[in-house]
Amino acid sequence: MKVNYNKNDDILMIELSHKKIDDSYETENMIVHIAQDKEPVLLEIFKGSELLEKAAGQLPKDIIKRISSL
């Protein structure tokens, strides 16, 4: 899994797989990119800073450390 955060756009991107993206679905809070087999490949979470603030106490420390260094 690869995690990136774009501060300018406030988007948290979580790469779940290296599969080729076949389609995507947008909701109010995110875009879910999926492979041909319908497996999620990439999550683009809007207002990522809000999610990170809410989840800070719940995320593993290594993930918080990686996100903080972005």
N, C-alpha and C positions, 0 to 999 in steps of 0.2 A: 504494500500500500504506500502511496506517495501523497503527501499533503502539501499544498501550496496556498498562500494567502496573498491576494492582490489588494494592497492597502488603498490604492487610488479608487478602485471600483467597489471595495468592500465585499469581495467575493472569495469564499473559501472553496477550494477545489480539492476533491478527494478522488484520486485515481485508484480504483479498486482492482483493475485488471489491465493487461496489455492487449486485450483483444481489440479487433477493429470495430469502430463505432458504426452501427448500421442505422440507428434511428435515435431520436431524442423526444422527450416529453417535458413540457414546461408546466410548472405549477406556480402558485403565487410566490413561493419562497425558494424555488430551485429549478434547475434543469437536470434531468436524469438522462444520461446518454447510455444506450444499451447496445449490446452485440446482437448479431443475427439470432442467437439462441435465447434472446430476451434477458440475458444476464447483465446486470448493471456494470458499466465500465468506468464511468466518470460521473461524479456529482458536482454540480456548481451551485453552491448555496449562497443566495443573496443575503445581504446584511450579515455577513459572516462574523463580524465583530460581536453582534448581539448574541449569536449562538455560542461563540467562544466564552463570552462572559457568563452566560447561563450554565454552560457545561464545565466550566473551569474546575469545579470541585469533583466532577465525575470522570473526567478524562484521565487516562494513565499519565504519569509524570513525564515519561519519555516523549509522548505526543505533545504535551504542553511545551516542553523544552524545544522541540523541533519547530513548532509554530511560532514561538517567541523569537526565535532566531531568524525568521524570515524578514 
